[in-house]
Amino acid sequence: MRRKQRTATAGVLLVAAMALTACATGGSDAADDGTRAITMGVTDPGTLTPGRQLVAYDFNMAVWAPLTFLESDGTLTYVQAESIESDDNTTWTITLKDGWTFHDGTPVTAQSYVDSWNTVAYGPNAFENSGQVANIVGYTDLNPAEGEPTGTEMSGLTVVDDSTFTVELIGPDSQFPLQVSQAQTAMYPMPESAFDDLDAYNTHPIGNGPFELQDDYVENEPMVVTAYEDYAGDEPTTDQITFVPYTDDTTAYTDVQAGNLDISSVPASRLPQADEEFGDSFYSFEAPGISYLGLPLWDERYQDVRVRQAISMAIDRETINDVIYGGAYTPATAFTPAIEPGTPEGICGELCEYDPEAAKALLDEAGGFEGSMEIYFPGGGGLDEFYNAIANNLRQNLGVDATAVPSADWAEFSDKRTASDIDGPFFSRWGALYPSQQATLRPFFVENGGCANCIPWYDESVKAAIDTADATDPGDGSAYADVQELILEEFPAPPLFFETYSYVTSDAISELVTSPVGNPRLTHVELAD
């Protein structure tokens, strides 16, 4: 099994990503005219605009170029930006490279970025990814928690000249250069024409990246992008990418086996045999994704920390990983993924180790558990085996009447979870959009940080510790160790697995390339001779 670094996508929308029927097109490394072309199975996106998309990461990373990019070795490189500098980690000066244009030929300027970020932030536009710009001064004026916006421009954004603008944050944040890298798509620029009709722009978005969309987007139809001849960055290794929408990721997987598709993610049900079926064409990339078992802390039965600890120690992570995931995951030993710099692996200690006798003794010490326990998870995403295994562990090891109960679909699960209409453990996971502990700790443990009701558990001392780490971290993640120590004391939910993201490819591809942040790097796919 290959192990390569890859980072997260789609945050909490794992289930949406799992739902890949095919409008199948043939997989191919070259068209009849010599065009170097590949096909990739995706979920039909619905929205393509960077500030709105939820499952169009691959498309976005092909059509737009970010300010910065993180390489596989963790080195931050500059793409559209010439430099990003700050004396205090609060006010940042961004200088753009010359000669960059949008696909409509208009120049990419500092004003392009400022207008785009203001559009993302403006509440009435209802951009789903607006939280990615929430730390800019003036965001709450455009997107207040209550009432109407008092402005249309964030005061923290200032255009200096055509190639320079400044960004003032609400507090010191050493991670800002990472936040404007490829996976934070709300940070991408849009051309002036986009702001005249945002709905029309979503039908045919114009970016500044290596590929441009050929035809208008039509729901459940393939999306073809071709190399933009005036792209100012590195030339891509392919001339054309076709994104093929699927409603079933198993169908996409078997289409790759049949040679009808070039790239597909691997459904959980196929992970145990993917290595045998694909050999060197199976890729399992290390990722900043982590799963927890969320607990309904509004239910008094879960208020005692010993109950929460007992549940964690009763789960046989090693066996679940081997049997269900073919060993592709790693049992979690910390509260952030191992790939995120500075993660204190092992900090969870015995609380994340399988010890059914100690778990039962701890639960008894806490007074036991009254009533039944329904573990709630999104239905239709191939998660049944996983949650049935957890329920079996808790039933056998703790003597709790535990069962796994799927929702009808993702929407039902999300609605019930957000409304706290759950009285048992539940699906909880996050895939960070840049490899920093900040990118996991904020969404989980800061209210309105990005993963609403993932656990939920918010403590002011943890928030203060995260703020301190944001301001002072030297770049190695060490400043976040104190945050994890505070979380460990209360142990609000058991971390389960450090995730990997797995893909299979057709014979048309000799190497699938990735990076610490983002999906497969489609601009650098190596084609077979």
N, C-alpha and C positions, 0 to 999 in steps of 0.2 A: 504494500500500500504506500503510495506516495504521500509524503507529509510536506506541505508547502504552506507558507504564510498567506493567509487571506483574511480580510476583515469583514465586518458586518455590513448588512444591508437591511433595509426595511424595518429596523427596530423591532417593535412588538408584532409586526405583521408577518410572523413566520408562517402562520396558517394560510394567509393570502398567497405567499410565495409557494406553498405546498400545492395549491390548487392550480396546477398547470393543465378537448378533443381536437383533435388536431385539424388545423387548416394546413395539412402537411405539404411541405414543398421538399423537393429532393435536396439532400445534403451534397455539397460540391465544393471543391477547392478552386475550381476555375470554370468560368462560363465558356461557351463556344468561341467567343471573341477574345479569349485570353484573360478576361477579368478575373482577378483573384477574389473569390467570393466565399462566404461562409453563411451558415444558417444557425439560429439559436432559438430554442424553445423558451417561451416566457409566459407569464400570466398576462392576459389582456389588461392593459394599464388603465383605461378609462381617462385618466389625466396624464398629460405629458409635460406640462409646464413645470419647470424645476421647483418652484415654490409650492406646488400642489401635489406633485406625483407621490405615490406611496409604494408602488411596485414597479416603477419604470427606471430603476437605477442603471441597468445595462444600457438602455436607450439613451438616458441622460448623459452618461459618461462617454458615449460615442459622439453625441451632437454638441456637447459643450466642453470647454476647457476650463479648469479651475485656476485659481490664483496660484496655488501650490500643489505639490504632489509628494506623497510619501513613497519612497522606493522600498524594495523588499528588505533591504538592510536597515530600514528605519531612518534613512537620510531624508531630510526635507529638501526638496528641490523646488525651484521657481518655474512656473509655466507662463501664465499671463502676467504675473507680477515680476517686476525687476527687483524689488526689495519690499520687505515689510519690517518696519523698525519702530522701536519704542524705548524711551528712557525710563518709563515708570510702569510698564505693562498695563497702563490704563488708556493712554492716548497713543494710537498706532498710526503711522504714516505709510500709506500704500502707494508705491510708484509702479506704474504699468510699463510694460515693454512697448516700443513703437512698432507700428506696422500691422497690428492685429485688426481684423475686420470680421463683421458678422457675415453670415451666408448671403445676405442681401447686398453686400458690398459696402455697407456703412461702417465707419470706424468704431472700434470699441474704445470708449473713453471713461474717464473717472465719473462723468455724469451718468454714463450707462449703468455703472454699479450702484451709484447713489439712488437713481430713480428706481432701479430694480429692487433694492433692499427696502426702500420706502413702500413700494407696491406690495411686497411680501408682508410687511409689518401692518399695513392699513387694515384694521379689523373688518370693515364692510366687504373687503375682497374675499374674506374667509379662506385664505391660503392655509392649507393644512400644515405646512412646514414653517409657519411664521415664528414658532418658538426658536428656530435656529438663529434669529436675529434679536432675540428678546433681551440680550445683555447690552445692547446699544442704548446709550442715553436717549430718552425721548420715545422709546418703544411704547411705553404705557400711555403716552398721549395719543398715539395712533390706535392702540389696541387695549383700551382699559378693561378691567375686569367687569365693571358695571358702567352703564351710561354710554354716551356717544363720544367718539373721538374728538379731541380738541385741536387736532391738526392733521396735516397730510405728509409732513416731513419730520423725520427724527432730528432733533437738535444735535445729536452726537455725530452726524455725518456732515462733512464740509468739503466741498470741491475747491481745491487749491488752483489747479490748472487742468488742461485736458488729460494729462497723464498722472495726476497726483490727487489723492483725497485722504482725509484723516477720519479716523473712527475713534470716538470716545466711548469707552465702556463704563458701565455703572460701578465697576470696581476693578482692581488689578486682576489680570488674567494672563498668566504666562503661556497658556495653551492656545491663544488666539491664532497664531500661524497655522496650527493644525486644524482649527475649525473651518478655515477657508480652503481646505483641500477637497479632493474630488467627491467624497460621499455626502458632504453637506450641500446638497443641490440647491437649497434656497439661496446660497451665496453666488450662484451663477448669474452672469449679466444677461439682460434682454435688450434688444434694439428698440429704438424710439417707436417704431411702428407697433410694437406689442401693446403699448399702453393705450392705444386708440380703441382696441377691441380685444380684451383678454380672452373671450370665448373663441374668437376667430384664431387667435394666436395658439390656443391649445390644439386646434384642428391641424395647424401647420406651423409648428414652432420653428423659429430661426435661432440658431445658436452661434457660438464662436469657436466650435470644436473641429475635430478632424473629419467628421462626417456630416452630411446634410441630408435631410429628409426629402425624398423624391416626390411623393404624392401626399395628398391630404390623409390624415388619419381617419380610418373607418373602423368602428368597433368590430373586433374578432376577425379582422383581415390582417395579413402580413404587412409589416412596416419595413420598407426598403430604404436604407441609407447608403450613400455613396461618398467616396472620399472628396473632400472640398479642396479644389485645386489651389486656392489661395490661402490655405491654412498656414499660419506662421510658426507653428510648432513642429515637432518631429513627425515625419511622414509615417503613416500607419503601414503595417505589413500587408494589409488587405485593401482591396478596392471597394468592396461592397459587403454589407451585412444585412441579412434579412431576419427580422425578429418575428418568429412564428408563434401566434397565440395558441395556448392549450388550456383546457379546463381540467385536465387530468395529467399529473406529472408522470404517472406510470406509462401513459401512452407516449409521452415525449421520450422517456427512457427507452422504450422498445423501438421507437422510430430511429433512435441513434443506432441501436443494434442492427436494424434493417438497412442502415445506410441512407435513410430518408431525412436525416437531420444530423447536424454536425456537433452541437453542444446541448447538453441538458443537465439540469441538476438531478441528483439522485434521490428518489423518494425513500423515506425511512424504511419502508418494507423491503427495499432492494439493497440496503446497505450491507447486510451480511454476505450477499453473494456478488456484489458489484466487482470486487477485486478479481474474483475467479472468472466472471463473465467478460471483463474488459481488460484485465491485465494492466499494461502500461498506459492504457487509455482511461484509467480510473484515477481521479485526482481527489485527494482529501486535504484541504487547506486549513491550517491552523487559523483560528478566527477570534476576534474579540466579541464572541457571543457567549452568553451564560444563561443557564436555566435555573430557576428557583422553584420550590413548591410554595406558592403564595398561601398565606393563612389569613382567615377572616378575623382580624384582630378586634373587630367590633363585637365579636361573639365572646362572652366571658369565659367560655371553656378553653380559649386559647390565650388567656391573659397571663397565666403563669409561665415564666420562661422555661421552666422544667418540662412542661408539656411540649413546647416547641423544640427543645433539645431532644426529647425522647423520640419525637416523630423523625427527626433527622437521623438519629442513630439506628433507627429501625429499618432504614432504607438501604438495601444492598445495591449500591451504585455499581460496583464492579460487575456483578452478574447481569444486571440490567444492560449495562454497556456492551458486554460480550454477546449476550443472546439477542438483544433487540437491535443494537446499532453496530454489530460486527466489530466492536472494539474501536470504532471511529472517534468516539468522544473520550474525554478524560474526566473522571470523577473530580468534582470541584473541591478545592482545599482552601479557598479564599472567597471573598465577596466580589471580586472582579476577575475577568479572564486572565489566564497566565500570560497571554501575548501582550497585555498592556504593561508598559514599562513600570517596574517597581512593585508590581503585585506581590504581596507577601505570601507566597505559596506556603501552605501548611499552617497558616494562622488559625484556621478553623479547628485544627487539632483533632482530638477524639470525637468532637461533636459532629464531624463529617465522616467518621469511620463507622463501619457496620459492626454493631455490638448489640445484638438483640436482647441479651440478658441485662446489660446495663441500661438499655432503653426502657425495658419493662420495669426495672427497679426504680428508675427516675420518674416514670409515669405514676407508679404506685405512691412514691414519696410525695408527688404533687396532688394526691387524692384521687387519681384515676381519671377516667373520661366518661362522661354520661352521654347516653344517646348514641345515635348512629352518626357516621361520618361519610358524607357524599363528596367525592373528589370531582370537581367540575372542570371540564376542558372543552375546547372547541371541537365540534364534530366535523367529520368530512375531511380532516387533514392528516389521516394516517397515524393519529396519536393514541389509538385505543390500546394497543399492546403496552405501551409505555405506562399509561395511567392505571391499567388493570394490574400491572406488575407492582406498582407502588401500593395500590389498594390491598393486594395480596400480602405484601410485606407488613403493612400496618395491622391487618387482620390477624395474621399468624403470629407476629412478634409482640404486639401490644394487646391483643385480645379485643380490639375495637371492631365494631360492626362497620367496616369500611367498604365502600363500593365506588367504582368509577362511573361517572354519569356524563355523557357527551351532550353538548348543546346541539340544536338543529344545524347551526352554521356559525361562522365567525361573528356575524352581526348580532345574533342573539347572545352569544357569549359576552361580547364586548359591552352590550347594553346592560346585561345583568351584573357584570363585574363592576362597571363604572358606577352603577346605582347601589353597590354593596348589597345586592339582592342574592347573596350567596352565604350559606352557613357552614361551608366546609372548605378544605384546601382547594386550590385552583391553579391552573396553568399560569405561569409567570416567566417571561424571558425577555431578554433585550439583546439586540445586536448593535454594538456601538458603531458610530459613523466615522470615528477616527480613533487610533489606538492610544488612548490615554485613560487612566483610571477615572479621570474627570467625566469622560463620556459614558461611563457606566454608573458611577456614584451619583451624579446629578439626577439622571432620569429616575433612578430607583428611590433615592433618599432625600430629595429636595422637592417640596410641593410645587406642582406645575413645572417640574423639571423635564418632562417629556414622556414619561411612561405612567400616565394617570392610573392610579389604583393598581399598579403592578404588584405591590405587596399589601397595602400601603402602610408605611410607617415613617413618620416625620418627627425628627427631634431637633430642637434648636441648637444643641451642642454639636450635633453631627453637621448641621448646616454651617455653623461657624467654623468648624474644622475644615470643611470642604472649601469655604471661602479663603481661609488661611493658606491652604495648600495651593489653591488656584493662583494666589498672589506670589507665593514664594518658591514653588517647585523649580528646581534647577534644570529640569528637563529629563531627569531619570526616574520620576515618579515617586521618589523617596518621601516627599512631603505628605503623601496620602496615607502613609502607614498609620498615623494617629487616628485617621478617620475609621479605618478598618478595626482598630482596637475598640473604639467606641461602639461600633455596630456589633462586635462580638459579645460585648457585655449584655446586650438586650436580645441578641439573636432573634430578630423579628421574623425571619423565614429561612428555611434550610436551602443553601445553595446546592444544586444537584450536579450539573455538568459544565465543564468548559467545552464549548462546541467546536466542531469543524464544519466546513461547508464543502460538500462533495459534488463532483461533476464527472460526467463521462463524455467522451468525444468519439467521433467517427474516424475512419482511417484517413480522412482528408486532412487531419490535423496531427502534426508531429509533436507539438508541445503547447500546452495551455499555460499561459503566463499569468501571474497574479501579483499582488502587492499587499502590504499590511492593511491598506484601507481600500475597499472596493470589491466589486465582482471580478470575474476573470478579465484581465486587461486585454480587451478585444482589439485594441490598436496594435498589440504586440504578439498576437497569435502566430505561431510558426506553422506554416502549411507544409504538408508532405510534398515531396518532389513528384 
